[in-house]
Amino acid sequence: MTIPLLEIIDLSVNYGGIQALQTINLVIYPGEVVTLIGANGAGKTTTLRAISRIIPIRSGRIIYNGQEITRRRAHEVVSMGIAHSPEGRRILAQQTVLDNLELGAYTRHDRSTIKADIEQQFLAFPRLAERRNQQAGTLSGGEQQMLAISRALMSRPQLLLLDEPSLGLAPAIVREIFTIIRSLHNTGVTILLVEQNANLALQSSDRGYVMEAGQITLSSNAADLLQSDRVRAAYLG
């Protein structure tokens, strides 16, 4: 039996007096792409932030690679193999593309392999290679999203958390970003994806969870969710 890479057990998170997540349960197996879909404010981003340990947890457990990380600090979680590409990209706009990639490897100390990994990222993202010495804030929106994903990959994660990678991008660039996601999937990177474009997200995923008001209300194979009347009416237009 395959052991989960990530398991969330009865997780609850409060923001002030508001319960943002209510005893959610979720599992991801190695090599999967799993998507979280739901309306704005459903708790999707909060879930990713809880996993990456940048917000406090009220109750519940997070198990990663057989180890409990519920009380770990954010930098420890990165060192253990979880990388987070946040909503809004959050690149360092005044730093160069190269600087951003180097900072993505801040938990690592293997200088020679870091340099090799940067060159690998430039092979995977040729537009970033062309702009390696350019300030990141001057890149287009699509290029900034590529940089955000590439920077996250510099920590050599086993689990990549992607939060709204298509947000604010033109349709042609969105298709390019999802081609990148599928390519990462093919290389064996496990991905938890939060995405407003539920149709594209499910087409690119193995399984999915539907979140409503801080709770998971439905989970299934992505193909089944694409055919679900309930999901189609609420999220697929």
Buried (B, 14 or more C-beta within 10 A) or exposed (E): EEEBBBBBBEBBBBEEEEBBBBBBEBBBBBBBBBBBBBBEEBBBBBBBBBBBBEBEBBEBBBBBBEEEBBEBEBEEBBBBBBBBBBBEBEBBEEBBBBBBBBEBBEBBEEEEEBEEBBEBBBEBBEBBBEBBEBBBEEBEEBBBBBBBBBBBBBBBBBBBBBBBBBBEBEEEBBEBBBEBBBEBBEEEBBBBBBBBBBBBBBBBBBBBBBBBBBBBEBBBEBBBBBEBEEBBEBBBE
